[in-house]
Amino acid sequence: MNTLQLSIVHRLPQSYRWAAGMAGGAIELNTLAADDDLIGLRLLSHDGAPAWEVMQKMRAMLAEIQVECAIVEWQGEPCLFVQRSDESAATVRLKNQGVAIAETFTAQSL
């Protein structure tokens, strides 16, 4: 069975940017909104070496549609980072390939 069809990713809630002089290698939280913000996707369904393998497959899928992205370790886990402007294209591509995207929602009390 295709491991991507069993994959679930979650969009990290913060905004990120490449660390100074480290484009493609290191990220940091971005406290000021900017056009070059990055969004991060973290796997919920895999840990360890399998998580890195799944992320590599996702990166290759996005490269097929010319969406630039990078896999960077963030808080001990591999995360896929894409430009905010490419977020829609990236999530549509991943969903079309069977990856589930966990949505964040807020419960309202009555």
Legacy VTK file of the C-alpha trace (Angstrom):
# vtk DataFile Version 3.0
C-alpha trace
ASCII
DATASET POLYDATA
POINTS 110 float
0.000 0.000 0.000
1.151 3.538 -0.748
2.534 5.082 2.471
1.442 8.527 1.337
-2.193 7.454 1.446
-1.702 6.709 5.125
-0.030 10.047 5.837
-1.517 12.897 7.805
0.116 16.316 7.973
-0.677 19.299 10.134
0.072 22.912 9.269
2.210 24.467 11.960
0.422 27.503 13.437
3.342 29.927 13.342
4.964 31.793 10.506
8.613 31.104 9.690
11.491 32.525 7.675
14.914 31.339 6.601
17.540 32.066 9.230
19.969 34.782 8.099
22.282 33.350 5.475
20.758 29.887 5.766
18.115 29.733 2.981
17.196 26.099 2.566
19.008 24.984 5.699
17.695 26.562 8.889
14.489 28.316 9.841
13.336 30.557 12.639
10.041 31.929 13.839
8.965 35.044 11.983
7.342 37.620 14.240
6.716 40.140 11.449
4.437 39.217 8.574
6.213 39.369 5.237
5.668 38.278 1.654
8.416 35.689 1.924
6.956 33.899 4.964
7.206 30.141 5.114
4.577 27.722 6.328
5.487 24.381 7.820
3.831 20.981 7.513
4.514 18.340 10.162
3.642 14.666 9.908
1.228 13.334 12.495
1.189 9.784 11.152
4.870 8.783 11.092
7.901 9.011 13.386
11.627 8.503 12.989
13.155 7.290 9.720
9.757 6.615 8.072
8.814 10.271 8.629
11.921 11.429 6.751
11.143 9.013 3.895
7.546 10.230 3.599
8.695 13.854 3.651
11.161 13.107 0.825
8.289 11.661 -1.238
6.167 14.747 -0.553
9.034 17.029 -1.546
9.412 15.105 -4.826
5.660 15.439 -5.501
5.831 19.186 -5.025
8.921 19.427 -7.232
6.880 17.810 -10.041
4.627 20.876 -10.039
7.559 23.251 -9.510
6.741 24.190 -5.909
9.998 24.844 -4.099
10.204 23.422 -0.614
12.715 22.168 1.920
12.697 19.558 4.631
14.165 20.939 7.841
14.288 19.434 11.298
12.108 21.566 13.558
11.713 20.698 17.238
13.177 17.253 16.617
10.926 16.326 13.703
11.205 16.631 9.934
8.961 19.399 8.629
8.273 20.474 5.072
8.516 24.229 4.543
7.044 26.063 1.549
6.553 29.721 0.688
3.215 31.043 1.943
2.376 32.013 -1.656
2.679 28.324 -2.651
0.623 26.949 0.244
-2.571 26.372 -1.754
-0.793 24.619 -4.618
1.171 22.465 -2.166
-1.836 21.366 -0.121
-3.959 20.643 -3.206
-1.147 18.532 -4.695
-0.681 16.590 -1.460
-4.426 16.015 -1.054
-4.681 14.804 -4.651
-1.957 12.253 -3.876
-3.835 10.874 -0.855
-2.228 12.840 1.968
-4.705 13.977 4.624
-4.338 17.545 5.902
-5.440 17.940 9.519
-7.339 21.202 9.920
-7.120 23.359 13.022
-10.432 24.502 14.409
-11.692 26.229 17.496
-14.688 24.930 19.393
-17.269 27.514 20.362
-19.118 27.247 23.642
-22.818 27.894 23.738
LINES 1 111
110 0 1 2 3 4 5 6 7 8 9 10 11 12 13 14 15 16 17 18 19 20 21 22 23 24 25 26 27 28 29 30 31 32 33 34 35 36 37 38 39 40 41 42 43 44 45 46 47 48 49 50 51 52 53 54 55 56 57 58 59 60 61 62 63 64 65 66 67 68 69 70 71 72 73 74 75 76 77 78 79 80 81 82 83 84 85 86 87 88 89 90 91 92 93 94 95 96 97 98 99 100 101 102 103 104 105 106 107 108 109
